[in-house]
Amino acid sequence: MNIDLTRRTLLALAGASSLSFAAAAAARAEGVPGGMAGPTFANRTPMHIGMVTLRVRALDRMTDFYRDVLGMAVMERTATSARLGAGGVALLALEAYPEAKIATANAAGLYHTAFLMPARKDLAQWLVHVARNRVPLTGFADHLVSESVYLNDPEGNGIEVYADRAPEKWQWKDGTVAMATDRLNVDDLLTLTDTKVSQFAKAPDGLRIGHVHLKVGELDKADGFYRKTIGLDLTRRREGATFLSSGHYHHHVAMNVWDSAGAGRRDEAATGLVWFSLNIEKPDLLAAQEQRLSETGAKIVRLANGIEAIDPWGTSVRLIRM
């Protein structure tokens, strides 16, 4: 398989006739109107994403997908749940609810889980892996701060697989980071690996969840919860979306109203996101978060290693002490 064939294969998987078309598809996925950072940076900030838990109908099929397509190891498996990860670190939990309804597109909840490759070469090798295995894609793009590929799991949960550019190459102005949805240079990316064979036997040990992108009903209300109460910092705001982070990362949490404007509380009997966690290194930071949550009257559940709060749309956020 040469580079041209791989590129054509990728375009076919993304349902695209050209790289520009694929970038436009990624732009729609991101809601755009009309060295390497990797987890060593994204996951050393004061707060960073730990795990995501999904409610699923077909546990076996979903477990196989995340194992075979993303290369994650199955760390625990029971008749009703599975836990997968990389490098001995749990990243994704699946909870089986065979009778659950498939979440509607306009409901609040998960937009996508973004899996961060530790290096650009890892992303290139994974791209060859999915091309050779004919995994359907929904778009790919260059976001200036990162390079990304989009797809969906078998139950429609969005996934982004990406690699960061070096943080010193990110452009900041007045606290806002420059991001875009440009054409991904697939040819350049594929020069980092052999396109004739798959060199992606499993997820690299450094794979982590770099960010979680949510669908919410109202941006101001979401901002009030995740920024003013949880304590994340605003890094970018554009039409219909807001991006927040800790420690000057481009974003750990994104939220949009592109399909979900006006959405109410989520249906707990539907598939999709159950909870995600923010890992916290400093006890005083966790104490400050708990105080802010208490002052707002938010319901707090104390966990063995932290606390759990619920956002205005019913998504649980676990603040975990590391």
Buried (B, 14 or more C-beta within 10 A) or exposed (E): BEBEEBBEBBBBBBEBEEBEBBBBBBBBBBBBEEEBBBBEBBBEBBBBBBBBBBBBBBBEEBBBBBBEBBBBBBBEBEEEBBBBBBBEBBBBBBBBBEEBEEBBEEBBBBBBBBBBBBBBBBBBBBBBBBBBEEBEBBBBBBBBBBBBBBBBBBBEBBBBBBBBBEBEEBEEEEEBBEBEBBBBEBEEBBEBBEBEEBBBEEBBBBBBBBBBBBBBBBBEBBBBBBBEBBBBBBBBEBEBBBBBBBBBBBBBBBBBBBBBBEBEBBBEEBBBBBBBBBBBBEEEBBEEBBEBBEEEEBEBEEEEBBBBBBBBBBBBBBBBBE
